[in-house]
Amino acid sequence: MQFTNRDKVIKDLQQAFQPLIEQYGIEDIGVFEEQGQKNQYHMGYTIRKDGKTYMVHTPYFKNELGQLSAGNSEWTVETDEPSSEDIGGYKGLDEALRSL
């Protein structure tokens, strides 16, 4: 498993902002990150589209040095609405963003 610096992962995510905005009609975009259970970490995007906010992320593993390694290529879409369930299993970022 190859680990990389968290800042590099964030930089890579940020470099995709403008293309994602243009391709998917996103109103606003930022980096999403959240500590999961044990050594799991979630990285992706916080997106506002059509007035709704979504967290679109994929899992990473975090080592004792705080470095990250991609967990798998599946993406999850969450909303900020408490009654909505997370939808996971998207086979890539494109598939997850097309679902919005």
C-alpha positions, -999 to +999 in steps of 0.1 A: +000+000+000+015+033-011+009+063+013+011+100+004+010+132+023-025+145+031-016+179+016-009+162-017-043+145-017-060+179-010-040+196-037-050+170-063-087+174-053-085+212-055-070+210-090-102+194-103-125+221-089-129+241-122-134+212-145-160+196-122-178+230-118-181+233-156-189+196-164-215+191-137-231+225-132-218+228-096-226+261-078-199+257-052-172+232-043-147+225-015-126+197-001-144+173+022-124+153+048-136+132+077-120+108+101-137+074+101-133+045+124-099+033+134-075+040+104-102+049+079-104+084+065-127+099+039-117+125+013-136+141-015-158+171-021-185+192-005-207+203-034-236+227-037-258+220-067-294+232-072-293+247-038-286+214-020-253+204-003-237+170-009-206+154+005-191+131-022-162+110-009-141+079-012-123+060+016-086+062+024-065+045+050-045+067+073-012+055+088+005+065+121+023+094+103-010+109+091-003+099+055-031+085+033-035+056+009-066+052-014-089+025+000-109+016-031-124+034-061-160+034-047-176+068-040-204+077-015-229+106-018-243+120+014-267+150+018-269+174+047-306+164+051-311+143+082-338+121+067-317+111+037-296+080+036-260+079+022-258+062-012-226+043-017-211+020-043-206+044-071-178+030-092-161+063-098-164+101-092-182+106-125-209+081-117-214+097-083-216+132-096-240+123-124-264+110-097-268+145-083 
